[in-house]
């Protein structure tokens, strides 16, 4: 579920402007870099004075970093499906003929990065978007689009839409957890108010003649609003877990909450609660056919189940290892399924036979905001995208896209294999990109949802993964993967009541210590119990915390840390862009400053770099009291906090310029570009990020 990271599309300086900008005043010369091996060259520290020859373009691009056809909202009108792309800016809606299974038209809304919500009323298609919580109308007859309402603050989401029998459209939103009503015949818009105190998300919605029903996150309440008076009642005295889907049919209300299917009457009586099949983490799509038969889709297997009494019967699994966005009965025995990675399938319910169409093959695709990046010696660059890993070989001009189940928040190359930590499943994958083989190493689980960082200790062949809980949780974890043995050990709540946002290794000889960075907001949607984020020192030999300190009072969320020569550098999410340096022996903060935004840190040749949202790279140390711009104007092509994938023996790193794969010259004595400007779209994105 896309809570924290709205898509970071934006306007900024173009690459041509970056290349043409005269270099800024030179930074204070850094210390002589430590040797890195390899041949000396104009970009290698072994090259002496020639190593800092500021020649050539500071940014070289190699085409789209990651191509996607990922989708979010889906609805059907007549013989066409309308699917909303994820990460295409402004929001892209595709019209697909259900008979020919071809893309017939596309529509561009006037703003936004995508839309989780879609419904139909009066021959019109309605789409609810983010990072502006707008309701848009698409008129297939005229081919026009209209923004008709904004139903919350910038940075919010319209998560769900439904249409009542009389054509009234209802929307569920975040971060205020409200239900809104729109009457197409009069244009009247009404806020029915928050569904339940403390629940920031209305994640599922349904309506009948009398009520509109709202399913909430993170706890999972089912609330019925009287459509005339607006009065509301809680139909779930005890929450069942976060809502995924709701529908009203035949005088009953059906809902997927956590691992349960709820079946109850509109007044909350005669309720049944069924547990979804074993092996499924959740069920994420729900439909009721004309004869009243209930169907659900499980995740991660992608299996379609039919409810038979109080049991579930397997029908088919048209799209395994994926998230389902919709399950829609068509005419006869046909069922339409929509898959988050960008697939539609048609299922014959009587036979279980299914046909699948890849949206990327029929033209509904575009550049993906990048999730993660890693460089492999020999010139290969791996880029993580939505449900994909793309392997680029820039010298050959080739790339290859491999489907993987989810979002790879962090990737590392070890021994020629790519290791990926996946959201939202917490699955750890080993990927042989050359052979296109993907192997599961297991799951972090333990109340975790979002991997946040990864480090590798070669002495022990040990991967360390930090993670955050889902919405409604505070307790993050540190996970250790013994790569050669395949053993996973999870230390949950290692920093009490904080997510673990980053992990860095002590770089001094003989120190088998990992440093962890916390976030008091946890997974969001729950009050923090602490006021300042912590750094914790974790003894890898004993599996215990040696000490914990809050380096900066008033900063509730750290984003990333790195260690260089016994000094820990950190950057904060709250307050956004605050950075600091801390001596690990004394735990004293020796330097602080402010960057335009936050991102990730890295170390190369004895220098500490920060790559931040908006498209700028700064040098933070060592021995600096003010950050120095190294490269600006890359625009914003990242979905997660921006990363750098360094070449081993040069001042070059691989990253993203707009949404193109880019090789970046980051020689601190050759600064280039200017700080990126901030668009209104980008401001909305940041507000959404900081709302959770």
RAKA-V687926 format. One record per helix or strand of 3 or more residues. SS is the DSSP state (H for helix, E for strand). FROM is the first residue (numbers start at 1). TO is the last residue. If there is no record, write none. Layout:
SS_FROM_TO ; SS_FROM_TO
//
This chain:
H_15_20 ; H_45_52 ; E_59_64 ; E_71_77 ; E_80_85 ; E_92_97 ; E_103_108 ; E_114_121 ; E_124_130 ; E_134_139 ; E_144_150 ; E_157_163 ; E_169_174 ; E_178_183 ; E_188_194 ; E_201_207 ; E_211_217 ; E_222_226 ; E_232_234 ; E_243_249 ; E_252_257 ; E_260_265 ; E_272_275 ; E_282_288 ; E_294_299 ; E_304_308 ; E_311_316 ; E_324_329 ; E_334_339 ; E_343_348 ; E_354_358 ; E_372_376 ; E_380_393 ; E_398_414 ; E_417_423 ; E_427_432 ; E_437_443 ; E_450_457 ; E_462_468 ; E_477_482 ; E_487_492 ; E_499_505 ; E_513_519 ; E_535_539 ; E_544_549 ; E_557_564 ; E_567_574 ; E_578_583 ; E_589_594 ; E_599_604 ; E_607_612 ; E_616_621 ; E_628_631 ; E_652_657 ; E_660_665 ; H_680_690
//
